[in-house]
Amino acid sequence: MSGTTAWRTMPPSIWTLSSPICWHAGCCVMYRTNDLSGPAAAELLHRKGWIELPAQGTSMFPLICEGDICRFAACGPGELERGDVVLYSSASGRLVAHRLLRVESGRLLLVCKGDTNLGCDEPVAPEQLLGKLVRINKRRLRLLADGTAVRWWGLTVMAVPQLSWLLRKAAHSKLGRGRWGRAGS
């Protein structure tokens, strides 16, 4: 598909060369993650069965880095396993992709956490769940979420909570905020 055709399929408010690619309905459409709300993502997931979004932030570093393209497949709470990276719409409508730590028994609330975050997210209700990670496209590498290396990484991060602190420091250091996350150090 030519770039011109793809540009015509986008709302003018998101016509930028820096916008990452999202494929849906058989054509290439450019989206920035912050332009896509939970309901819009749910619509795309329902229509196509999957959605590709660019990663923003460092909460899942180093597995998912800024700019990686993550593919999520539609799923229900019953299809999830501990350690899966799930996509959900937060109470404010932001899209969040974090690791599933556990399901609160009796209430069916998902407890998630970013790998570099020191605390858990607010519990996620089943209606907030949009999908689960199936693939990460890095610059020169494609990782499958159910692959051995990705599964082992998830299990390791969950089994050794102190890793979150170290990963947080490494992510901030990589962003130029100093050796241990302090500006200018």
C-alpha positions as CSV (number, residue, x, y, z in Angstrom):
1,M,0.0,0.0,0.0
2,S,1.4,3.4,-0.9
3,G,2.1,6.0,1.8
4,T,-0.4,8.4,0.2
5,T,-3.3,5.9,0.6
6,A,-2.4,5.3,4.2
7,W,-2.2,9.0,5.0
8,R,-5.7,9.5,3.5
9,T,-7.2,7.0,6.0
10,M,-6.0,8.9,9.0
11,P,-7.7,11.8,10.9
12,P,-5.8,15.0,10.1
13,S,-5.0,15.5,13.8
14,I,-2.5,12.6,13.7
15,W,-0.7,13.2,10.4
16,T,2.9,13.1,11.6
17,L,5.9,11.4,10.2
18,S,6.9,10.3,13.7
19,S,3.7,8.4,14.4
20,P,4.3,4.6,14.7
21,I,2.3,2.2,12.5
22,C,-0.9,0.4,13.5
23,W,-2.4,-2.1,11.1
24,H,-6.1,-2.7,11.0
25,A,-8.9,-3.4,8.6
26,G,-6.2,-4.5,6.0
27,C,-4.5,-1.1,5.7
28,C,-1.7,0.7,7.3
29,V,-2.8,3.5,9.7
30,M,-0.4,5.6,11.8
31,Y,-1.3,6.2,15.4
32,R,0.4,7.6,18.4
33,T,-0.5,5.7,21.5
34,N,-1.8,8.8,23.3
35,D,-4.2,9.5,20.4
36,L,-5.8,6.1,20.9
37,S,-8.2,5.7,23.8
38,G,-9.4,2.5,25.5
39,P,-12.7,2.4,23.6
40,A,-11.0,3.0,20.2
41,A,-8.5,0.3,21.0
42,A,-11.3,-2.1,22.0
43,E,-13.1,-1.3,18.7
44,L,-10.0,-2.1,16.7
45,L,-9.3,-5.3,18.7
46,H,-12.9,-6.4,18.2
47,R,-12.9,-5.8,14.5
48,K,-9.4,-7.2,13.7
49,G,-8.6,-9.5,16.6
50,W,-5.3,-7.8,17.3
51,I,-3.7,-4.3,17.4
52,E,-0.2,-3.1,17.2
53,L,0.9,-0.2,19.3
54,P,4.2,1.6,20.0
55,A,5.6,1.4,23.4
56,Q,6.0,4.5,25.5
57,G,7.7,4.9,28.8
58,T,10.1,2.6,30.7
59,S,7.7,0.6,32.9
60,M,8.4,-2.7,31.1
61,F,12.2,-2.1,30.4
62,P,14.2,-4.0,29.1
63,L,11.7,-6.4,27.6
64,I,9.7,-3.6,26.0
65,C,11.6,-0.4,25.2
66,E,10.4,3.0,24.0
67,G,9.4,2.7,20.3
68,D,9.1,-1.1,20.2
69,I,5.9,-2.1,18.4
70,C,3.8,-4.4,20.5
71,R,1.1,-6.7,19.1
72,F,-1.8,-7.4,21.4
73,A,-4.5,-10.0,20.7
74,A,-8.0,-9.8,22.0
75,C,-8.7,-12.1,25.0
76,G,-10.9,-12.6,28.0
77,P,-9.8,-12.9,31.7
78,G,-10.1,-16.7,31.5
79,E,-7.4,-16.9,28.8
80,L,-4.7,-15.2,30.9
81,E,-1.9,-16.8,32.8
82,R,0.2,-15.3,35.6
83,G,3.1,-13.5,33.9
84,D,1.3,-12.4,30.8
85,V,1.6,-8.8,29.7
86,V,-1.9,-7.5,29.4
87,L,-3.3,-4.4,27.7
88,Y,-6.0,-2.6,29.6
89,S,-7.7,0.8,29.8
90,S,-7.0,2.6,33.1
91,A,-9.7,4.5,34.9
92,S,-8.5,7.7,33.2
93,G,-8.8,6.0,29.8
94,R,-5.0,5.6,29.2
95,L,-3.8,2.4,27.6
96,V,-1.5,0.4,29.9
97,A,0.5,-2.7,29.2
98,H,1.8,-4.4,32.4
99,R,2.5,-7.8,33.7
100,L,-0.3,-9.8,35.3
101,L,0.8,-10.8,38.8
102,R,-2.3,-12.4,40.1
103,V,-6.1,-12.5,40.0
104,E,-7.9,-11.5,43.1
105,S,-10.0,-14.4,44.1
106,G,-13.7,-14.0,44.4
107,R,-13.8,-10.6,42.8
108,L,-12.1,-11.4,39.5
109,L,-9.8,-8.3,39.6
110,L,-6.5,-8.4,37.8
111,V,-3.4,-7.2,39.7
112,C,-0.8,-5.9,37.4
113,K,2.6,-4.2,37.6
114,G,5.2,-2.8,35.3
115,D,8.5,-4.6,35.6
116,T,10.3,-1.4,36.7
117,N,7.5,-0.1,38.8
118,L,8.0,-0.5,42.6
119,G,4.3,-1.0,43.3
120,C,1.3,-2.6,41.8
121,D,-1.3,-0.8,39.6
122,E,-4.8,-0.2,40.7
123,P,-6.8,-3.5,40.3
124,V,-8.1,-4.0,36.8
125,A,-11.8,-5.0,36.3
126,P,-12.6,-7.5,33.5
127,E,-14.3,-4.8,31.4
128,Q,-11.0,-2.8,31.4
129,L,-9.1,-5.7,29.9
130,L,-8.4,-5.3,26.2
131,G,-6.0,-8.0,25.3
132,K,-2.6,-9.7,25.9
133,L,0.8,-9.3,24.4
134,V,1.6,-11.8,21.6
135,R,4.6,-10.2,19.9
136,I,7.2,-7.4,20.3
137,N,8.9,-6.0,17.3
138,K,12.2,-4.5,18.3
139,R,14.6,-2.8,15.8
140,R,16.3,-5.9,14.7
141,L,14.4,-8.6,16.6
142,R,10.9,-10.1,16.9
143,L,10.0,-11.7,20.2
144,L,7.0,-13.9,20.7
145,A,5.4,-13.5,24.1
146,D,4.9,-17.2,24.5
147,G,8.6,-17.9,23.6
148,T,10.9,-19.5,26.2
149,A,13.1,-16.4,26.8
150,V,10.1,-14.0,27.3
151,R,8.3,-16.5,29.6
152,W,11.5,-17.0,31.7
153,W,12.1,-13.3,31.9
154,G,8.6,-12.8,33.2
155,L,8.9,-15.6,35.8
156,T,12.3,-14.2,37.0
157,V,11.0,-10.6,37.4
158,M,8.0,-11.9,39.4
159,A,10.2,-14.2,41.6
160,V,12.8,-11.6,42.4
161,P,11.0,-8.4,43.3
162,Q,14.3,-6.6,43.9
163,L,14.9,-6.7,40.2
164,S,12.3,-3.9,39.8
165,W,14.5,-1.5,41.6
166,L,17.6,-2.4,39.6
167,L,15.6,-2.3,36.3
168,R,14.2,1.1,37.2
169,K,17.7,2.5,37.9
170,A,19.0,1.0,34.6
171,A,16.0,2.4,32.6
172,H,16.6,5.9,34.1
173,S,20.3,5.7,33.5
174,K,19.7,4.7,29.8
175,L,17.6,7.8,29.4
176,G,20.5,10.0,30.5
177,R,19.3,10.7,34.0
178,G,22.5,9.8,35.6
179,R,24.0,6.6,36.9
180,W,21.3,5.9,39.5
181,G,18.4,7.9,38.1
182,R,19.4,11.3,39.5
183,A,19.8,14.2,37.1
184,G,23.4,15.3,36.6
185,S,25.0,12.4,38.6
